[in-house]
Amino acid sequence: MIQVTSRERLLSIGLIVVLAAWGLYALAVRPARDRLRTLQRIIPEKQAQLRQLQTQSAEYTALRSELARRQAETTAPGSDFQLLPFLENLVERYKLTKHVVTMEPDARQSQPGYGAAVTIELHDISLKQLIDFLSAVQTSESAVRVGSLHIRKNPGNEALLDSTVGISGPSLSRPAVATHTAS
């Protein structure tokens, strides 16, 4: 057996203590300290994102309740909203009557949450006329939306367009059977 002097023993114990301290620092203290620094940097960012998300959530909830209120108003039993007369009025207001080839109810275009749909076929209109009409549909007080839009160049005049617009609205309180044909 090897004889170890007290000096060597103290040196060995000191070396073991230093290695243990270094190992504890390397495996526990430094990763924990680095993680704390990261958390101190990230937590304020995440809190700001949380406040922004809460604000957006409140806005979304308000918009959703407003949409539900408007849909309830237009589909209420006392409401006499009719999609076809509404669209005929818009067509007249935007002076598109002579451009309408057909305007008829279309059950295939019906959207979820919407009970009625109308397809309007327009010929010989300018892009500005189409945009103004579609903007009026989208910004109307009624719960009406454009479900489909097909635009083609007019074969007779390159400056004009032909368009087929599918518009969805709330359920009709009575069936509307009307076909509008322009001469």
HUQUI-V789448 format. One record per backbone hydrogen bond with DSSP energy under -1.0 kcal/mol. NH is the residue of the N-H (numbers start at 1). CO is the residue of the C=O. If there is no record, write none. Layout:
nh: (NH;NH)
co: (CO;CO)
This chain:
nh: (9;10;11;12;13;14;15;16;17;18;19;20;21;22;23;24;25;26;27;28;29;30;32;33;34;35;36;37;38;39;40;41;42;43;46;47;48;49;50;51;52;53;54;55;56;57;58;59;60;61;62;63;64;65;66;67;68;69;70;71;72;73;74;75;79;86;87;88;89;90;91;92;93;94;95;96;99;101;104;106;114;116;118;119;120;121;122;123;125;130;131;132;133;134;135;136;137;138;139;144;145;147;148;150;152;154;160;161;162;163;164;165;166;167;168;169;180)
co: (5;6;7;8;9;10;11;12;13;14;15;16;17;18;19;20;21;22;23;24;24;25;28;29;30;31;32;33;34;35;36;37;38;39;42;43;44;45;46;47;48;49;50;51;52;53;54;55;56;57;58;59;60;61;62;63;64;65;66;67;68;69;70;71;76;82;83;84;85;86;87;88;89;90;92;91;96;121;119;117;111;169;167;104;165;102;163;99;161;126;127;128;129;130;131;132;133;134;135;142;168;166;166;164;162;160;157;125;152;122;150;120;148;118;145;116;103)
